[in-house]
């Protein structure tokens, strides 16, 4: 567990540096309209025998790449967002939600393609809320849409961009046609952070990846029982990339690029109920900030671990501001 005083100093230092210098990040990737549904168990319907959720509430939020952009903006980072939506009602809802946010978004509209949506269904029992079901609405994205997305990035990416995030949530925005984004980012001397839900980014010259255990096995073409920690260490050495292996309540294993150690485990924080929706997105946000500010990778992992914990203690796409971070680490907000 991180020394609380060291974490206080780290949080204060990063906050002050973001106040003193403008950090510019571009986020490219899968757009998602998330919908959190919550209710209490109400038995079964007498005729259909299906379970009933009573006293239900519903709340929509922006997910995927858009959630990453929003989290960056809340921490004081200049953000530009690039993504694909469908020409449908969820796409218009996503646009409406983005119109209220303090960052620029450049969206490609794909006719006949459904905007990715996820319904997260929670059951409330007293003070405890448990995720019981998830429904995904998605279908493959065309190569043409990815080419248009790359064109939007080429035309509108800020000249002073410092970090580019490739948010591959497995919904098609990051594909073969998207790989030219990497060379464009390099031409701008920007660092690159990737969420590699699929294997399309395997071996690509990115600076850091934020990855979970199943994805680490997939990235390494390893069997399902392979140790993801060993794979993360090997990957960081072979590809000279920082690897931030997120392991739910265990914490984050930080493997610096080309490092000779077996990585540093930043242990997770205890809590009664974790809701992991959006937590990896939050870790990616802090990795991007860490690269922009040239932080030590382990320090980046320590701050990322604290912020993802704050998200995991919430429901839906978490909302984290600096005052939340300060309160968590024992500083005044």
N, C-alpha and C positions, 0 to 999 in steps of 0.2 A: 504494500500500500504506500502511496506517495506521502512523503513528509508534508504535513499540512502547511508549515511555514514556507517551504520551498514552493509549493503549489500557489500559495498566496502571492509570493514574489513574481512567479512566472505569469500568473493571470494579470497582475497589475502592470507588469512590463509589456506584455502583448497589447493590452488595452491602450496604454500610453503611446506605444509606437504606432498603433492604428490611428490615434488621434493626431499624431504629429506628421504622418506621411500617408498619402492616399495610396491604397492598394487596389489594383484593378484586376478583376478575375472574369473570364468568360466561361460560361457553362453551356455545353452542347450535349444534347442527349434526349432520352425518352421522357416525354411529358405524360403525366398521370393525373387523372381526377380521382381523388380518394374520397370515399364516403364511409364514415364511421357510424354504425347503427348499434344502439345500446338499449337493452331492456332487461326485464326480469322474467324468469322462467314461469310460464303460465299453464303448465300441463300440456295435454294433447287435444287437438281438435276432435270432437266426438265422432265425426263421420270420416274424415280423412286420416285421422290418427297421427298427423304430423305435429311436431312440437310447436308450441305457441310462445312468442316473445311479447310480453305485455309492457305497457308503459314505455313504449319505444320512443327514442329520440334519434335524430339523424343530423349529421354535420358534414358538409363537404369541405374539402381542403385541397390545395394544390400539392401534388406529390412528384416524385422522381426528380428530374433535372430542375423543375420549377421550385421544388421544395429546397433544394440545395441553394439556388439563387436567393430565395427568400431568407434563408438562414444566414447567408453571407451578408446580405443587406442589413439585417438586424444587428450584426456585429460591427457595422460601420465600414463595410467594404464596397467599393464601386463595382457594380455587376452588370454584365450584359448576358442575356439568355437567348439561346437558339434552340428551336425544337419544332416538331411536326404535330399538328392536330388534325382531326377529321372535320369535314364540313357538316357537322351534326350538332345536336343540342348539347351534349357534353363538351364539345369543342367550344361552343359559344359560352358555356358556363365557365370553362377554364379561362377563356379570354377575359370575361368579366371579372373574375377573381384577380387576374394578373393586372388588369387596368388600375387596380387600387394599390398596387405595390410600388415601392420607390426605386424601381430599376427598369432599364429598357429591355423589351423583349422583341425578338424577331422570329415570327412564326410562319412556317410553311403550312398551307392548308391543303390536305389531300382529299379530293372528292371520292366518295364511295368507300372510304376507309374509316373504321370506327375509332374515335379518340380512346386511347387506353383508359380503362376505368377499373377500380378495385373497390368492392364492398367488403368492409371489415365488420364482422358481426360479433358483438360482445354480449356476454350475459353477466348481469349484476347480481351478486349475492351478498347482501349486507354491504360492507365496506370494500369487498373484493370484486374486481371486474376481470373476466377471463375471455380471451379471444376464442370463439368456438367455431368460426367458419370464415372463409374468405372466398369471394367470387371474383374471377378475373374476366374482363371483357376485352379481348384483343385478337388481332389477326395479323399475318405478315405484312410488312410495309414494303412498298415498291422501291426498286433501285432508283427510279426517277425522283422520288421524294427525297431520298438521301442526297442525290446530286444537287437538288434545289437547296437543301439545308447547307451543304458545303458552300454553295454559291452565296447564300446569305452571310455566312461567316466570313467568306473572302471579301465581300463588299462592305461589311459593317463592323468588323472586329476593331475595337479601339486600338490605336497605334501604340498606346502605352501599356497594353495588357501584359501582366506579369506572370499569370498562371492561367492555363486552360484546363478545365475539368471535362473529361469525356465520361458522361454518365450513361453507361451501358447497363440498363435494367432488364435487358433481354427482350425488348419490345420492338427492335428493328431500326432505331435511329442510328445506331452505330453498326455499320456493316462494311463490306469491302470498299464501297464508294466513299466511306467516311474516313478512310485511313489517310487521305491527303490532308486532313485537318492537322495531323501530327507534323508534317513538313511545314505547313503554313505557320503553326505555332512556333516551330523552331526558327523559321525565318524572322519572326518577331522577337526572338530571344526569350520566349516565354517558357516557363516550366510546365510540365504536363502531369496531371493527376488522373488516374483512371479507376473507375469502378468496372471491373471486368466480369459481368454476369455471364457472358458467353466467352468463347475462346478466340474471338476475332482479333483481340488485342494481344494474343500470345506472341511474345518475341518482339513486339514493337518498341521503339526507343522512347518510352515514357519515363518520367523521373520517379514516380511513386504509384503504387496501387493500394487500394483499400479493398480488402477481399475477405470473405468468410471461408470457413473450413471446406464445405462442399465445393465451392468455386476453386479453392486452392488445389484440390485433388483433380478437378477437371482441367485446370490450367496446366497441371503437370502430367496429364494423362496417366494418373495414378489410380490404383484400385480404391474402392470405397472404404477400406479399413486402414489406408495409409495415414501415417501421422502428419497432420497438416503443418505442425510446427517445423518438423524437419524439412518439409517441402518448401515452406516459406523461407527458411534459412538458405536452402540451396538456390532458390529462385533469386534471392537478393544478391547472391554471389555471382551466379551465371549471367544475369542480365544487368547487373549494376543498377538495380532499382531499389528504392526504399519499399519495404513491404510492411503494411500495417494489417496484421491478421486479426480480425474481430472475432471474438469467441464468446459472444453473449455475456452471461454473468461472470465468466472467468476473467474478462478484461480484453486487453489488446497486446498481442505480441509484436514488438517493434524490431524489425530486422533492417538495419541501415544498409544502404547500397554497398555491395562489395565487402561487407563486414566480415571479420574473422571470428566473431563470437557466435553463440547459438541464439542470439536475439535477447531482448529484454522484455520480460513480461510485466506489463503495467496492470496490476490486479484490479478487478472490478470491485464495485462498492455493493454492500449488502442492501437489499430492500425486500419488502414483503411480496411485491407483485411487479414483474417486469412486463412492459408492452414494447416490443422491439421495433415497431413500425417507425421508420424514419431515423432510427438511431445510427445506422451506418452512414446515412446521408450527412448527419451532423459530424461524424468523425471525418468524413471527406472534406467538409468545410474547414475544419481545423488543420487538416493536412495541407490544404491549399494555402491557408494563412501562414502556416509554418514555413512552406517553401518560399512564399513571397518575402517573409521576414528573415529568411536564412536561419531559422531556429535549428537547434540540435534535434535530430529525429526523435530521440527518447523524450525530450521536453515536449515536442509536438504531440507524441503519443500520450503523455500524462495529461495534457490539457484536453486533448480529444476524448480521452477516457472519461474525464469529469463531465464534459458536455454531453456525450452520448448517454451517460447515466441520467442526466437531467431529462433527456428526451424519453428514455426508457421508463421513467417514473410517471410519464404523462400518457395520454391516450390520443390516438390520432397523430398527425404530424406535429411534433413538439414545437413549442415556442420557447426559445432561449435568448435572453438578452444579457448584456454584461452584468446588470444588477442581479440576475439569477445566478450567474457564475460567481460573482463576489460573495453573495449570501452563502452559496454552497461551500466555498473554500474558507469562509469565516471572516470575510472583509465586509465593510459597510457598503451597501449598494449605492 
